Structure formats: structure tokens, C-alpha cells
Amino acid sequence: MRIFIPILLISCLIFGACDEEAAFDALKQAETDRELILEYIRDNNLNAMEDSTGVWYVIDAPGSISRPEPASIITMNYRGILLNGEEFDSTYDDDQVGTPIRLPLNSTIPGWQVGIPKFKKGGKGMLIIPSGFGYGRTRTGNIPSNSVLVFEKLELVDID
């Protein structure tokens, strides 16, 4: 089983960041997310791989040269959608021309910090991020709480 669930529960209880009920809720949500992700992968016939954290990734083109480090500044193109296909963010315009964003990897959601280093500069693919590695229980903009996030048309344009 994935490593992050026991670590989440242990740290939650030891450091008092949450009570037993919150820990149980987090575990239950992680299990629900996993079921939803597996269904999405099956329905979309994806050749996805799972990281030990529970973040899933699809590498269409691995890229070349180097991988980003946590402190790297990354330049990315992507389209962010919910499992129902609703877009919540994109660097692409209507003509599908990307206008990449540039930001420090360590300032992104945990799922990006885990998934983006799977790609090298120029790499392309997809990330499927469980809610605990996205925005969790917090509603963010038009992203409902406990949402699994899909980043498709992901391209690691540059690394500084």
C-alpha cells in the first residue's frame, strides 16, 4: 500500500495536527480518491503509473537533459480539469496555443512537487492528483473541496 497514508495518520496523531476523526476522514478520502482515479484511468484507457504517494502520472514524452529540483523555477503548459472534464485552469487559449507559466516548483501544490520531477525538460504527459495532494478539504476558486485534479497536456517547457 502507498506510504503516504500511514505517514499522514501517524504525523497527524503524534503532532496533534488533527484528531482521530480527522485522521479517519483523511484515510477515507484517500481511499475514495484512489477508487475514482482507478475508474478514470480505466474509462480513459490510460497507461498510468502510481508514485508511492498516490500521485499518478502518464509520460507521453520523457524529455531530455535534466529533471527539476524542489527549488527549480519551472516553465509549464497544462490544462487542469476535474474528473468530470470541467476545466478549472489552463495555459492554453482557444486555439490550443500555450502561454506557459513560470513559477518555483516548491510553491506549487504537493501533487506537482511529486509529479513534475517525473518529467525532464521538454517532457510531456499527465498528472492525476488525489485531493490530499491538491487542495484537500478547501474549496479553491471553482475547484470543489476533496477534488481529484487532472493535469493533461502537461509540458515541462523549461527548468531554471
C-alpha positions as CSV (number, residue, x, y, z in Angstrom):
1,M,0.0,0.0,0.0
2,R,1.1,3.6,-0.5
3,I,3.4,5.1,2.0
4,F,1.7,8.5,2.5
5,I,-1.4,7.2,4.2
6,P,0.3,5.7,7.3
7,I,2.7,8.7,7.4
8,L,-0.3,11.1,7.2
9,L,-2.1,9.3,10.0
10,I,1.0,9.0,12.3
11,S,2.1,12.6,11.9
12,C,-1.5,13.7,12.3
13,L,-1.9,11.9,15.6
14,I,1.7,12.5,17.0
15,F,1.9,16.2,16.3
16,G,-1.7,16.9,17.1
17,A,-2.4,18.4,13.7
18,C,-5.7,16.6,13.8
19,D,-7.8,14.4,15.9
20,E,-8.6,10.7,15.3
21,E,-11.8,11.6,13.5
22,A,-9.9,13.9,11.1
23,A,-7.3,11.2,10.5
24,F,-10.1,8.7,9.8
25,D,-11.7,11.2,7.4
26,A,-8.4,11.7,5.6
27,L,-7.9,8.0,5.2
28,K,-11.4,7.5,4.0
29,Q,-11.0,10.4,1.4
30,A,-7.7,8.9,0.2
31,E,-9.4,5.6,-0.4
32,T,-12.3,7.3,-2.2
33,D,-9.9,9.3,-4.4
34,R,-8.0,6.1,-5.3
35,E,-11.2,4.4,-6.4
36,L,-12.2,7.5,-8.5
37,I,-8.7,7.7,-10.0
38,L,-8.6,4.0,-11.0
39,E,-12.1,4.4,-12.6
40,Y,-10.9,7.4,-14.5
41,I,-7.7,5.6,-15.7
42,R,-9.9,2.6,-16.8
43,D,-12.5,4.7,-18.5
44,N,-9.9,6.7,-20.4
45,N,-7.7,3.7,-21.2
46,L,-4.6,5.4,-19.7
47,N,-1.2,3.8,-19.2
48,A,-0.7,5.5,-15.8
49,M,1.9,4.7,-13.2
50,E,1.4,5.4,-9.5
51,D,4.0,7.1,-7.3
52,S,4.4,5.8,-3.7
53,T,2.5,8.9,-2.6
54,G,-0.6,8.0,-4.6
55,V,0.0,10.6,-7.3
56,W,-0.5,9.1,-10.8
57,Y,1.4,10.1,-13.9
58,V,1.4,9.3,-17.6
59,I,4.6,10.1,-19.5
60,D,4.0,10.6,-23.3
61,A,7.4,12.0,-23.9
62,P,10.0,11.9,-21.1
63,G,12.0,14.9,-22.3
64,S,15.8,15.1,-22.1
65,I,18.6,16.7,-20.2
66,S,17.6,17.3,-16.6
67,R,14.8,17.0,-14.0
68,P,13.6,19.8,-11.8
69,E,14.7,20.0,-8.2
70,P,12.4,21.3,-5.5
71,A,13.9,24.8,-5.7
72,S,13.8,24.9,-9.5
73,I,11.9,27.5,-11.4
74,I,9.7,25.6,-13.9
75,T,8.0,26.8,-17.0
76,M,4.9,24.8,-17.8
77,N,2.0,24.4,-20.1
78,Y,-1.0,22.4,-18.9
79,R,-4.8,22.1,-18.8
80,G,-6.3,21.4,-15.4
81,I,-9.6,19.6,-15.3
82,L,-11.8,17.8,-12.7
83,L,-12.7,14.1,-13.2
84,N,-16.0,15.2,-14.9
85,G,-14.0,17.0,-17.6
86,E,-14.7,20.5,-16.3
87,E,-11.7,22.8,-16.9
88,F,-10.6,24.8,-13.9
89,D,-7.3,26.3,-15.3
90,S,-5.2,26.2,-18.4
91,T,-2.2,27.9,-20.1
92,Y,-3.8,27.2,-23.5
93,D,-6.0,29.6,-25.3
94,D,-8.9,28.6,-27.6
95,D,-6.5,27.9,-30.5
96,Q,-4.6,25.5,-28.2
97,V,-1.5,27.7,-28.3
98,G,0.2,27.6,-24.9
99,T,1.3,30.6,-22.9
100,P,3.5,28.9,-20.3
101,I,3.5,29.9,-16.7
102,R,6.8,30.2,-14.8
103,L,7.0,29.6,-11.1
104,P,9.0,27.9,-8.3
105,L,8.2,24.2,-8.1
106,N,8.3,24.4,-4.3
107,S,5.4,27.0,-4.4
108,T,3.0,24.6,-6.1
109,I,0.6,22.1,-4.8
110,P,2.2,18.9,-3.3
111,G,1.0,16.8,-6.2
112,W,3.0,18.9,-8.6
113,Q,6.0,18.7,-6.3
114,V,5.8,15.0,-6.5
115,G,4.7,14.6,-10.2
116,I,6.6,17.3,-12.1
117,P,10.1,15.8,-11.3
118,K,8.9,12.6,-13.1
119,F,9.5,14.6,-16.3
120,K,12.7,16.0,-17.8
121,K,12.9,19.3,-19.6
122,G,10.7,19.0,-22.7
123,G,8.7,16.2,-21.2
124,K,5.0,15.8,-21.8
125,G,2.3,13.9,-20.2
126,M,-0.4,13.9,-17.5
127,L,-0.7,14.0,-13.7
128,I,-3.7,12.7,-11.7
129,I,-3.6,14.1,-8.2
130,P,-5.6,12.8,-5.2
131,S,-7.3,15.6,-3.3
132,G,-4.9,15.3,-0.4
133,F,-2.1,16.3,-2.7
134,G,-4.1,19.1,-4.3
135,Y,-6.3,21.5,-2.3
136,G,-7.7,18.9,0.1
137,R,-10.8,19.9,2.0
138,T,-10.5,23.5,0.9
139,R,-12.7,24.9,-1.9
140,T,-10.4,26.9,-4.2
141,G,-12.0,29.1,-6.9
142,N,-14.2,26.8,-9.0
143,I,-12.5,23.6,-7.6
144,P,-14.8,21.9,-5.0
145,S,-13.3,20.5,-1.8
146,N,-11.9,17.0,-2.0
147,S,-11.4,17.1,-5.7
148,V,-9.1,14.8,-7.6
149,L,-7.2,17.0,-10.1
150,V,-6.1,16.0,-13.6
151,F,-3.4,18.0,-15.4
152,E,-3.4,17.0,-19.1
153,K,-1.4,18.4,-22.0
154,L,1.3,18.9,-19.4
155,E,4.6,20.1,-20.8
156,L,7.7,20.9,-18.9
157,V,8.9,23.7,-21.2
158,D,12.0,24.8,-19.2
159,I,13.8,24.5,-15.9
160,D,15.9,27.2,-14.3
